[in-house]
Amino acid sequence: MGTRPYTISIPKQTGARRLAGVVVCLCALLGHRHTDAKDDVVGSLKLLNDNGAWSWFEDERIIIDPTHGKLLLSSVADASGTSGGARNGDIDIVSLDLQSDQVERFVLDPSLQADDHNAAALLIRPDGRYLAVWNTHGSTPYHYYRISNQPGDVSNWGPIQLFDNNAGTTYSNVYRLSDDNGGAGRIYNFARTIGFNPNYNVSDDEGETWSYGGRLMSWTAADLQGDPNYTGIDGRRPYVRYTSNGADEVHFITTEDHPRAYNNSIYHGYIKLVEGVPVVFQTDGTDLGPLSNTSNSSLKPNSFTKLFAGDADNVAWTSDIELDDQGRPFVAFSVQKDDAGVPTGSGGFDHRYFSGRWTGTTWDVHEMAYGGSKLYAGEDDYTGNIGLDPDNPNRVFISSDVHPATKTQLIGPDGKRHYEVFRGDTVDNGATWQWTPVTYNSSTDNLRPIIPAWDENNVAVAWLRGTYSTYTNYDLDVVALINPPDLNPEEVLKVDFGATGQIVQDGFAQFTGSTSAASPQSMAFTTDGEDLEVEIAGDGLSFRDRGDDIAGPLGRVQDDFVFAQSELSLTFDTLAAGSYHLVLYSHDRNFAQSGMEIRLEDTPLGQLITETGVDPLVGTASARIAFSSDGLSPLQLILKSTTGDPVVLNGLELYTVDFASPPDSLAGDINGNGVVDVQDYQILLRYMSTIHHGKLPTQTYALGDLNGDLVTDFYDLAHFRIAFESITGNGRLTDALHQVPEPAAVMAAGIGISLFCLQSRQLATRQVAHEAAQNSSLPCSSPRTMEN
């Protein structure tokens, strides 16, 4: 089988085309309101592979090589994706250089099988070379493997080799125990082979050759006979997730079976070297005997410690497991709540995500989020899924098509529900979680986040972005964020619309009126000691309360509303300058709703369309949009019916959003490579005099906007000079200008001007700056381009 190494060149993201010839003063630009259109990501998104996917039962799919500064991951291409049939079934490995952002892709095995179960498990050998192990989805008896020829290099590999398991093979999980084999180390590959059960192979020469090790557990058809939790379909396959401390332990969680075959519980156990012999234990250290070294095992899934008890209304599936800094396991899993275990496709619309951690004496397990609906009919238990942060038990990334806390449908700008990635944080060991969006307002799905082990100061999260039809039919990009900024949302206002006298949703302020309200209606709300005026208007404006609540976290918001015949306007006055997220809710319990287009002035932001009008299985519809306010003039949103029918608005939430600043020493590191250098300066030149229309500060920073005003200009140049010279010494930026193209001479002259402008106005408010612009004679205006 041949090899096809090549490099993907990932361009710097500009986000939109630029329109030249706009000439304005900086201070006048402060009156411009910037909006996001769709597919928003908090951070600088990196495309790692334009055709790929993975399941979640093979590991490690993603690793960090700290010695060579690389992130590596594996995925499987499909004919529905980029390049179509030419790449169908390719088993890929990609490498991201964490300094240069260069991405390389190498085809480990061309055209093997188009199935996301076949992604390779990756491991760094002690000599720095990489081991990759993969398989088909049970259609061959082999695990396939290759070893790279040079440390830190994915472009050159040894030949494909095969190890015959004498049974269909699926899901490779490769771990090296350094204390095994008399201290020389031994590599284990846990895979589903004999009996559709977890077995393992071992290598004592760093993956060069392999031998059969034995069987971890046995779960046969005989074990299922007469079991009331067995559905009678497709049985005897435990689903196991593994992790290791890299020295002497391998931990795992398992189900009894596939969730369509069994009302699964979740169990935990581990393998530990005892005087050189691998022994199996329950969580509390109860000894279950040596790990079997034959194709038989006395152990079954329920031999281990049960941490979650399943039943017909709570069918669990394993998602992830990691170890904390004390070597204690923490886990995540999904639970189907509706019509669980029914294989007809009638269930799978209400999944919940759970987390659990071993305290040293007991398992502490909590439901942490709504997981939304199934990915597609026929696999009722496929979710967007969960990724634990191996370096931080208090952080998790999930994918869901409903909000994790409120269960509201996440409607994108195309009017369809989409899976979004959220980051969850807990300060009480998982009892409660705070959720912030990583993606939002998406016109595509964001699925199966995974996080590699790195260190306490760094985090990378990768996921699949696109269309997932089945595990053998998908059009997905593999994308990642490196150290994504914190969104830090802070609540400004929550409003529940409805008729006078309504019961108000907990935590919301009421905005009420009569069933024959005069248009417009306004109300003042006090936020942070200041009044915020909110006005709503429209033809035939009316406030209603159905009187009945709908079961769910936002039951009262769902059935109280304001509506207009075809168009509502929502105006915020005296809104402070800054960046905002607005969440809009729409649903009527009794009637199917018209879709609405959301516009800010002339800019389309998205759509809000409910999936069904009567008691939706998933929840009320919500849309999240982003914009920035200049703080000087009212901001008006238009909600216009797409069909000419009445428009309904049940409630809203308004948040300010901020982004964690980079360390002072790296405040000019525009390209994020850890160095403030001429490359950052060249980005400033490229985008000088550009208005970043449709961007948030976290995105425009990568385009040279160092002061967060959504414009790249001489003020940012002044900030860059301060950052650059604080590291390299006074006057060194001038020296660096000689290393860049001709526009550097203009920039050199501009530095002095920009410093003067910066120092003169550094402490001014936006209002003061706006007023000062009218008579300013400072040379602070320049040609601009605008990004749409």
C-alpha atoms as one frame of an Amber mdcrd trajectory, in Angstrom:
protein
   0.000   0.000   0.000   1.383   3.402  -1.005   1.778   6.599   0.940   0.630
  10.102   0.114   2.322  12.724   2.277   1.482  16.347   1.612   0.957  19.656
   3.380  -2.204  21.685   3.820  -1.513  25.408   3.807  -3.996  27.052   6.155
  -4.500  30.747   5.308  -4.933  33.314   8.038  -8.632  33.865   8.522  -9.947
  37.258   7.428 -13.552  36.226   7.892 -14.885  38.308   4.975 -14.030  40.274
   1.880 -12.806  43.858   2.209 -14.320  46.931   0.574 -11.795  49.661  -0.210
 -12.157  53.421  -0.354 -13.942  54.270   2.907 -12.323  57.394   4.395 -13.359
  58.275   7.952 -11.899  59.416  11.244 -11.243  56.857  13.958 -13.494  58.673
  16.378 -16.378  58.677  13.922 -15.934  54.921  13.614 -16.861  54.582  17.260
 -20.456  55.104  16.158 -20.375  52.000  13.926 -22.077  48.872  15.232 -20.426
  45.597  14.357 -22.287  42.315  13.987 -21.616  38.649  13.452 -23.493  36.901
  10.651 -23.100  33.166  11.293 -20.835  30.274  12.300 -19.209  32.122  15.172
 -16.330  30.583  17.096 -14.759  31.971  20.258 -11.124  32.015  19.222  -9.021
  31.545  16.119 -10.316  28.367  14.468  -7.713  26.116  12.848  -8.602  23.749
  10.024  -6.656  20.519  10.533  -8.296  18.275   7.941 -10.941  19.137   5.342
 -12.356  15.598   5.279 -12.405  13.454   8.398 -14.275  11.976  11.338 -13.812
   9.667  14.298 -15.855   7.551  16.649 -15.190   7.880  20.388 -14.091   4.351
  21.309 -10.532   4.428  19.953  -7.715   6.336  21.707  -5.641   8.296  21.848
  -7.018   9.916  18.713  -5.294  13.175  19.591  -1.952  13.767  21.332   0.474
  16.578  22.073   4.175  16.045  21.346   5.751  18.641  23.668   9.296  17.868
  22.558   8.613  18.889  18.966   5.751  21.321  19.613   3.203  19.324  17.629
  -0.448  18.375  17.952  -1.301  15.117  16.181  -4.648  13.485  15.494  -6.173
  10.799  13.316  -9.404  10.729  11.339 -11.099   8.856   8.484 -12.095  10.485
   5.170 -15.403   9.851   3.390 -16.641  10.090  -0.196 -19.201  12.708   0.850
 -16.431  15.035   1.994 -13.786  17.121   0.258 -12.171  15.381  -2.757 -14.934
  12.764  -2.679 -14.146   9.245  -3.808 -10.441   9.963  -4.249 -10.105  10.005
  -0.471 -12.907   7.628   0.497 -11.754   5.438   3.385  -8.338   7.082   3.819
  -6.980   6.707   7.353  -5.251  10.048   7.959  -2.878  11.455  10.505  -2.449
  15.222  10.694   0.111  17.304  12.522  -0.248  20.936  13.630   2.955  22.836
  14.413   2.001  24.825  17.507   4.472  27.587  16.658   4.103  28.079  12.912
   0.485  26.822  12.480   1.674  24.619   9.604  -0.529  21.574   9.076   0.694
  18.340   7.490  -1.492  15.415   6.500  -0.236  11.904   5.824  -2.383   9.003
   4.627  -1.606   6.043   6.860  -3.766   3.676   4.838  -5.452   4.787   1.592
  -8.993   3.650   0.788  -9.215   1.145   3.625 -12.857   1.615   4.660 -15.058
   4.700   4.894 -16.162   4.326   8.509 -15.472   6.700  11.380 -14.763   3.747
  13.712 -11.395   3.282  12.007  -9.452   6.318  13.220  -5.974   5.396  14.455
  -4.821   5.304  18.067  -1.569   7.260  18.475   1.380   6.911  20.840   4.797
   8.566  21.185   7.538   5.985  21.669  10.472   6.648  24.023  12.675   7.351
  20.980  10.299  10.142  19.877   8.901   8.271  16.900   5.157   7.769  16.525
   3.155   4.542  16.598  -0.260   4.464  14.897  -2.655   1.502  15.265  -6.009
   1.183  13.500  -8.512  -1.347  12.168 -11.669  -1.763  10.145 -15.128  -1.847
  11.681 -14.924  -5.578  12.303 -14.744  -6.577   8.648 -11.142  -7.855   8.936
  -9.357  -9.687  11.778  -6.379  -7.323  11.845  -5.041  -4.428  13.726  -2.942
  -2.420  11.291   0.067  -0.435  12.430   2.893   1.810  11.255   5.868   3.509
  12.944   7.196   6.879  11.814  10.798   6.991  10.619  11.861  10.206  12.365
  10.907  11.792  15.711   8.497  14.683  15.331   7.829  13.978  11.645   4.525
  12.661  10.239   5.591  12.862   6.594   7.594   9.620   6.490   6.526   6.235
   7.879   7.557   2.631   7.765   5.412   0.067   5.949   1.905  -0.961   6.985
   2.030  -4.105   9.108  -0.788  -6.389  10.268  -1.444  -8.431  13.367  -4.090
 -11.153  13.020  -6.541 -11.341  15.951  -8.425 -14.330  14.496 -11.665 -12.374
  14.945 -13.249  -9.230  13.541 -11.444  -6.258  15.088 -12.785  -2.828  16.072
 -11.592   0.052  18.299  -7.869   0.142  19.053  -6.817   1.736  22.367  -3.044
   1.896  22.773  -1.224   2.619  26.062   2.339   2.149  27.228   3.083   1.092
  30.820   6.668   2.131  31.523   6.939  -0.061  34.670   5.915  -3.235  32.857
   8.216  -5.813  31.267  10.763  -5.552  34.044  10.921  -1.754  33.679  11.605
  -1.912  29.933   8.005  -0.949  29.192   5.177  -2.734  27.446   2.535  -1.431
  25.025  -1.057  -2.692  25.320  -3.691  -2.482  22.616  -7.194  -2.989  24.014
  -9.637  -3.722  21.180 -12.934  -5.456  20.522 -12.026  -8.808  19.023 -12.864
 -12.345  20.209 -16.541 -12.686  21.098 -17.143  -8.980  20.350 -15.583  -8.478
  23.784 -12.591  -6.425  24.935  -9.348  -8.338  24.419  -5.782  -7.044  24.348
  -2.513  -7.470  22.476   0.933  -6.594  23.798   4.256  -5.447  22.368   7.573
  -5.599  24.230   9.567  -3.869  21.481   7.749  -0.505  21.242   5.195  -1.687
  18.691   7.564  -3.384  16.252   5.947  -6.791  16.843   2.829  -7.935  18.695
   1.400 -10.986  20.429  -2.021 -11.853  21.794  -2.331 -10.914  25.470  -5.716
 -12.152  26.637  -9.333 -11.214  27.312 -10.389  -8.458  29.709 -13.998  -9.585
  30.139 -16.494 -12.044  28.749 -20.140 -11.184  28.030 -21.958 -13.778  25.987
 -25.449 -14.518  24.715 -25.915 -16.932  27.593 -25.417 -14.084  30.078 -28.324
 -12.213  28.512 -30.944 -14.942  28.578 -33.766 -14.048  30.952 -32.220 -10.665
  31.803 -35.093  -8.115  31.942 -32.736  -5.325  30.814 -31.907  -7.138  27.566
 -34.063  -5.977  24.650 -33.429  -9.110  22.622 -31.558  -7.288  19.880 -27.925
  -7.216  18.846 -26.415  -8.199  22.198 -23.141  -9.085  24.019 -20.928  -6.074
  23.187 -19.578  -4.056  26.131 -18.573  -0.498  25.188 -15.364   0.374  26.978
 -13.460   3.665  27.359  -9.871   3.553  28.625  -7.171   5.799  30.043  -3.773
   5.223  31.658  -1.306   6.850  34.018   1.468   5.758  31.650   3.330   3.850
  34.343   1.452   0.976  35.949  -2.317   1.453  35.605  -5.031   1.333  32.953
  -8.500   2.507  34.016 -11.756   1.893  32.153 -15.500   2.407  32.259 -17.874
   0.015  30.520 -21.500  -0.688  29.716 -23.054  -4.133  29.556 -23.841  -3.712
  25.873 -24.920  -1.439  23.058 -27.711   0.798  24.391 -30.217  -0.475  21.830
 -29.588  -3.984  23.152 -29.542  -3.349  26.892 -30.707  -0.845  29.516 -27.110
  -0.047  30.364 -25.516   0.881  33.644 -21.954   2.283  33.882 -19.146   0.405
  35.662 -15.545   1.275  36.521 -12.515  -0.918  37.064  -8.761  -0.747  36.605
  -5.694  -2.843  35.887  -2.593  -2.343  38.019   0.831  -3.932  37.977   1.422
  -5.845  41.225   4.964  -7.201  41.445   5.088  -7.116  37.666   1.769  -8.907
  37.157  -1.287  -7.017  35.803  -4.153  -7.452  38.277  -7.769  -6.278  37.863
  -9.526  -4.271  40.595 -12.826  -2.647  41.411 -12.677   1.091  42.103 -12.189
   0.686  45.854  -9.239  -1.680  45.392 -11.144  -4.946  45.662  -8.914  -7.534
  43.977 -10.602  -9.405  41.114  -7.546 -11.478  40.242  -4.876 -11.380  37.552
  -5.747 -10.044  34.118  -6.584 -13.066  31.979  -3.821 -14.078  29.567  -6.077
 -16.425  27.608  -9.109 -15.988  25.365 -11.371 -16.736  28.339 -12.194 -14.467
  31.280 -14.345 -14.895  34.349 -14.964 -11.152  34.509 -18.127  -9.524  33.199
 -19.144  -5.850  33.027 -21.064  -6.162  36.283 -17.982  -7.577  37.999 -16.782
  -3.995  38.333 -17.975  -1.047  40.431 -21.365   0.286  39.356 -21.337   4.091
  39.381 -24.633   4.625  37.539 -27.663   2.321  37.594 -29.534   2.166  34.293
 -33.134   1.190  33.647 -35.678   1.409  30.837 -35.886   5.209  31.208 -32.184
   5.777  31.859 -30.024   3.963  29.317 -26.371   4.933  29.561 -23.447   4.990
  27.138 -19.808   5.640  27.987 -18.204   8.848  26.699 -14.842   9.588  28.362
 -12.545   8.804  31.301  -9.411  10.543  32.610  -7.283  10.569  35.777  -6.737
  13.581  38.041  -3.387  14.625  39.502  -3.905  12.141  42.357  -4.521   9.276
  39.951  -8.259   9.148  40.691 -10.658   8.600  37.779 -13.223  11.128  36.592
 -15.718  10.186  33.886 -18.456  11.382  31.557 -21.328   9.491  29.964 -24.668
  10.084  28.230 -28.110   8.817  29.259 -31.148   8.484  27.010 -34.316   9.414
  28.893 -37.153   9.035  26.364 -38.393   5.703  24.977 -35.061   4.269  26.000
 -34.089   0.924  24.574 -36.708   1.114  21.820 -35.053   0.310  18.477 -37.859
   1.710  16.305 -36.462   5.236  16.155 -39.169   6.712  18.376 -36.706   7.700
  21.079 -33.497   9.642  21.269 -34.853  13.174  21.675 -33.918  13.702  25.309
 -30.320  12.860  26.223 -28.601  13.997  29.387 -24.888  14.295  30.053 -23.483
  13.073  33.370 -20.140  13.497  35.084 -18.665  11.519  37.938 -15.486  11.453
  39.993 -14.005   9.071  42.518 -13.482  10.916  45.805 -11.224   8.235  47.252
 -14.106   6.575  49.098 -17.156   6.855  46.808 -18.351   7.805  43.341 -19.849
  11.313  43.201 -22.088  11.403  40.101 -24.250  14.264  38.815 -26.343  15.095
  35.798 -24.552  18.082  34.309 -26.285  19.070  31.048 -29.027  18.500  28.524
 -27.498  16.613  25.619 -30.243  17.188  23.066 -31.382  14.775  20.398 -29.910
  11.857  18.473 -27.654  12.550  15.493 -29.752  10.502  13.081 -32.563   7.952
  12.900 -31.469   4.396  13.593 -28.886   5.366  16.222 -31.058   6.770  18.989
 -28.100   7.024  21.380 -25.640   8.887  19.148 -25.161  12.353  20.640 -22.863
  15.297  19.958 -20.888  13.814  22.865 -18.557  14.896  25.669 -14.821  15.522
  25.955 -13.098  15.732  29.336 -10.034  17.914  29.851  -7.336  15.454  31.008
  -5.503  18.243  32.848  -8.507  19.791  34.577 -11.360  17.737  36.119 -13.320
  20.973  36.515 -13.520  21.692  32.780 -15.393  19.820  30.052 -16.409  20.431
  26.432 -19.720  19.124  25.122 -21.740  19.157  21.900 -25.501  19.562  22.029
 -28.328  20.894  19.854 -30.046  22.331  22.929 -28.678  24.677  25.541 -27.008
  22.602  28.286 -28.816  24.419  31.115 -32.151  25.489  29.629 -32.867  22.761
  27.045 -33.833  25.336  24.425 -33.322  24.404  20.791 -30.269  26.061  19.236
 -31.463  27.580  15.957 -28.869  28.774  13.476 -29.004  31.488  10.817 -30.420
  28.963   8.333 -33.422  28.428  10.601 -32.381  24.867  11.486 -31.329  23.355
  14.781 -27.582  22.696  15.011 -25.152  21.130  17.443 -22.904  23.653  19.161
 -19.823  23.204  21.338 -19.971  24.532  24.894 -17.346  24.708  27.585 -18.443
  23.716  31.078 -16.765  24.783  34.316 -17.506  23.670  37.858 -16.330  25.027
  41.209 -18.108  22.420  43.361 -16.633  19.170  42.032 -19.289  18.669  39.408
 -22.433  19.347  41.423 -23.235  22.359  39.231 -21.794  23.614  35.934 -21.507
  26.981  34.232 -21.819  26.810  30.424 -20.330  29.215  27.900 -20.538  28.865
  24.111 -17.480  27.954  22.077 -19.490  27.954  18.846 -22.828  29.678  18.281
 -25.210  30.883  15.561 -23.952  28.015  13.409 -25.277  26.976  10.013 -23.650
  23.555  10.403 -23.065  21.010  13.193 -20.167  20.882  15.670 -19.651  17.372
  17.044 -17.534  15.065  19.224 -15.059  17.370  20.951 -11.821  15.824  22.216
  -9.066  17.341  24.328  -5.505  15.976  24.425  -3.440  15.750  27.604  -1.079
  18.747  27.651  -0.389  20.698  30.838  -2.188  22.920  33.337  -1.319  26.076
  31.374  -2.510  24.982  27.930  -5.600  23.441  26.421  -6.494  22.359  22.902
  -9.948  21.234  21.820 -10.683  19.612  18.456 -14.031  18.648  16.982 -15.866
  17.739  13.776 -17.636  20.522  11.886 -20.101  19.949   9.061 -22.738  17.377
   8.147 -22.928  13.927   9.753 -25.486  11.618   8.113 -24.282   8.222   9.377
 -20.994   6.755  10.559 -20.220   5.856   6.933 -21.590   9.017   5.309 -20.340
  12.434   6.405 -18.967  15.725   5.115 -16.912  17.041   8.021 -13.914  19.239
   8.681 -11.591  18.491  11.579 -11.010  21.786  13.399  -9.354  22.896  16.614
  -8.824  25.794  18.996  -5.548  26.279  20.836  -5.947  28.045  24.185  -9.316
  29.568  23.263 -10.096  32.809  25.108 -12.676  32.934  27.853 -15.928  34.494
  26.713 -16.754  35.620  30.275 -20.469  36.355  29.696 -22.071  38.621  32.297
 -25.810  38.938  32.541 -27.249  42.354  31.726 -30.927  41.556  31.507 -33.428
  38.693  31.262 -36.958  39.548  30.117 -40.144  37.441  30.128 -42.807  38.953
  27.853 -46.485  38.444  28.600 -49.830  39.912  29.538 -50.255  42.018  32.658
 -50.530  39.783  35.703 -48.570  36.869  34.242 -46.479  34.517  36.336 -42.887
  35.477  35.528 -40.147  32.976  34.782 -37.727  32.565  37.693 -34.723  34.850
  37.294 -36.414  36.996  34.629 -37.831  40.513  34.771 -41.307  41.029  33.362
 -42.193  43.117  30.332 -45.984  43.163  30.259 -48.776  44.875  28.363 -52.380
  44.446  27.427 -53.956  42.327  24.729 -54.623  45.541  22.807 -51.416  47.386
  23.532 -50.666  50.675  21.878 -47.533  50.576  19.796 -44.785  51.060  20.783
 -44.394  49.875  24.388 -41.316  50.639  26.473 -39.979  49.739  29.884 -36.911
  50.748  31.890 -34.818  48.128  33.642 -32.091  48.848  36.173 -28.824  47.052
  35.450 -25.658  47.724  37.429 -27.305  50.817  38.893 -28.151  52.291  35.487
 -31.415  52.358  33.545 -31.664  50.444  30.291 -34.632  51.416  28.165 -36.192
  48.587  26.117 -38.851  49.354  23.534 -40.945  46.917  21.500 -43.146  47.871
  18.596 -45.089  46.353  15.714 -48.407  46.368  13.898 -51.161  44.829  15.964
 -48.916  44.625  19.020 -50.413  42.376  21.677 -49.242  40.756  24.917 -50.621
  37.326  25.796 -50.482  34.675  28.516 -51.834  31.236  27.671 -52.198  30.486
  31.368 -50.558  27.062  31.123 -46.892  26.388  31.659 -44.918  23.826  29.705
 -42.820  21.292  31.577 -39.162  22.130  31.446 -36.562  24.610  32.655 -38.198
  27.573  30.850 -41.836  26.529  31.114 -43.171  29.990  31.869 -41.126  31.791
  29.254 -42.500  29.397  26.652 -46.165  30.287  27.076 -46.133  34.048  27.757
 -45.357  36.248  24.794 -45.684  39.447  22.805 -46.581  39.315  19.137 -47.167
  41.509  16.096 -48.853  40.818  12.789 -45.715  40.487  10.686 -42.805  42.375
  12.237 -41.517  43.275  15.700 -38.890  45.879  16.438 -36.826  45.560  19.605
 -34.858  48.655  20.594 -32.246  49.017  23.336 -31.561  52.592  24.364 -28.793
  53.805  26.680 -26.984  50.512  26.104 -23.383  50.874  27.244 -20.577  50.544
  24.734 -19.284  47.010  24.419 -19.788  43.577  22.874 -23.002  41.668  23.532
 -24.738  38.350  23.068 -28.517  38.351  22.749 -30.549  35.154  23.161 -34.104
  35.280  21.815 -36.856  32.768  22.688 -39.890  31.903  20.588 -42.631  29.316
  21.095 -46.399  29.103  21.379 -47.849  26.105  23.147 -51.009  26.055  21.083
 -49.953  26.995  17.579 -47.128  26.309  15.172 -45.077  29.463  14.782 -43.982
  31.537  11.860 -40.263  31.717  11.342 -38.634  35.082  11.760 -35.564  36.720
  10.308 -33.388  38.648  12.739 -31.806  41.829  11.401 -29.748  44.605  12.923
 -30.495  47.616  10.753 -29.653  46.253   7.275 -27.526  43.344   8.466 -29.126
  39.858   8.588 -28.014  38.062  11.745 -29.976  34.845  11.691 -33.381  33.201
  11.897 -35.544  31.911  14.705 -37.841  29.054  13.709 -39.497  26.659  16.137
 -39.444  22.991  15.235 -43.050  22.477  16.267 -45.728  24.562  17.899 -47.305
  22.138  20.330 -45.299  20.850  23.282 -41.989  20.253  21.465 -40.027  17.243
  22.606 -36.783  19.193  22.673 -37.863  22.555  24.057 -38.548  26.100  23.011
 -36.536  27.626  20.162 -33.670  30.021  20.794 -31.253  31.997  18.649 -27.987
  33.538  19.892 -26.619  36.525  18.020 -23.665  38.825  18.680 -23.230  42.538
  18.181 -21.369  45.503  19.594 -22.807  48.825  20.707 -21.131  52.218  20.470
 -22.956  53.441  23.578 -24.028  56.601  21.756 -27.282  55.793  20.007 -30.182
  53.334  20.270 -29.713  49.854  18.840 -32.674  48.367  17.004 -33.320  44.754
  16.030 -36.009  43.814  13.523 -37.771  40.453  13.854 -39.590  39.910  10.578
 -41.844  36.992   9.676 -40.587  34.815   6.839 -44.163  33.828   5.915 -46.198
  36.954   6.680 -47.767  35.362   9.755 -47.638  36.873  13.274 -44.269  37.004
  14.984 -44.008  35.720  18.556 -41.311  36.597  21.087 -41.454  34.880  24.466
 -38.364  36.257  26.142 -34.754  37.307  25.840 -31.430  37.241  27.630 -28.765
  39.921  27.119 -25.130  39.411  28.119 -21.977  41.444  27.882 -19.068  39.375
  26.641 -15.392  39.922  27.228 -12.255  38.027  26.404  -9.325  37.219  28.627
  -6.359  39.400  27.678  -3.081  37.762  26.680  -0.191  38.032  29.136   1.419
  41.475  29.126   4.650  40.009  27.796   2.784  38.663  24.751   0.324  41.500
  24.238   1.541  41.987  20.665   1.610  38.287  19.745  -0.956  38.651  16.968
  -0.419  35.304  15.268  -0.369  33.400  18.551   2.995  31.690  18.052   4.334
  32.700  21.472   6.679  35.387  20.123   6.209  39.118  19.487   8.110  39.577
  16.243   8.180  40.971  12.714   5.548  38.457  11.572   3.070  40.098  13.943
   4.091  43.483  12.578   3.423  42.324   9.029  -0.116  41.355   9.997  -0.601
  44.894  11.290   0.528  46.279   7.937  -1.739  43.914   6.041  -4.859  44.995
   7.903  -3.952  48.607   8.646  -6.974  50.928   8.250  -9.456  48.032   8.241
 -12.838  48.081   9.943 -13.589  44.534  11.099 -17.287  44.449  10.358 -18.930
  41.321  11.708 -16.233  40.363  14.213 -15.776  40.134  17.949 -12.576  41.258
  19.702 -11.234  37.731  20.035 -11.329  37.391  16.246 -10.084  40.854  15.329
  -7.065  40.497  17.618  -5.677  38.048  15.059  -6.119  40.819  12.467  -4.089
  43.370  14.416  -6.813  44.911  16.594  -4.802  45.081  19.820  -6.971  47.552
  21.715 -10.286  45.812  21.011 -12.065  48.671  19.237 -12.779  46.487  16.180
 -10.487  48.561  13.964  -6.834  48.008  13.008  -5.177  51.427  12.966  -2.291
  53.547  14.268  -3.480  53.128  17.844  -2.858  49.380  17.536   0.560  50.130
  16.072   1.364  52.148  19.164   0.282  49.267  21.396   2.419  46.919  19.337
   5.469  49.156  19.703   5.064  49.197  23.478   4.794  45.397  23.581   7.652
  44.836  21.121  10.111  47.205  22.747   9.303  46.032  26.269  10.781  42.704
  25.200  13.523  43.683  22.741  14.566  47.079  24.071  13.852  50.700  23.118
  14.324  51.591  19.482  14.406  48.010  18.227  11.105  48.264  16.347  12.682
  50.842  14.046  15.457  48.355  13.326  12.881  45.687  12.593  11.163  47.905
  10.023  14.081  47.429   7.675  13.195  43.730   7.509   9.722  44.285   6.068
   8.428  45.631   2.724   8.147  49.236   1.520   5.068  50.311   3.577   7.325
  50.111   6.636   8.572  53.636   5.961   5.035  54.968   6.219   4.483  52.971
   9.379   7.664  54.306  10.923   6.388  57.836  10.520   3.027  56.754  11.833
   4.425  55.340  15.067   5.206  58.753  16.455   1.789  60.086  15.453   0.012
  57.065  16.868   1.818  57.242  20.172   0.782  60.882  20.512  -2.839  60.011
  19.691  -2.778  57.082  22.098  -1.355  59.060  24.983  -3.737  61.966  24.358
  -6.853  59.827  24.356  -5.956  56.708  26.294  -8.273  57.513  29.198 -11.107
  59.074  27.181 -14.509  57.454  27.043 -16.148  56.653  23.736 -18.486  59.635
  24.182 -15.653  62.041  24.841 -13.745  60.698  21.867 -16.798  61.081  19.657
 -17.305  64.690  20.644 -13.636  65.515  20.371 -13.562  64.207  16.816 -15.676
  67.046  15.575 -12.882  69.615  16.010  -9.816  67.438  16.274  -6.801  68.602
  14.290  -4.670  65.650  15.303  -3.451  63.602  12.344  -5.511  60.582  13.427
  -7.612  59.949  10.337  -6.570  57.610   7.580  -7.951  55.609   4.648 -10.030
  52.630   5.771 -11.314  49.432   4.383 -14.387  47.743   5.779 -14.875  44.006
   6.236 -18.428  42.834   5.601
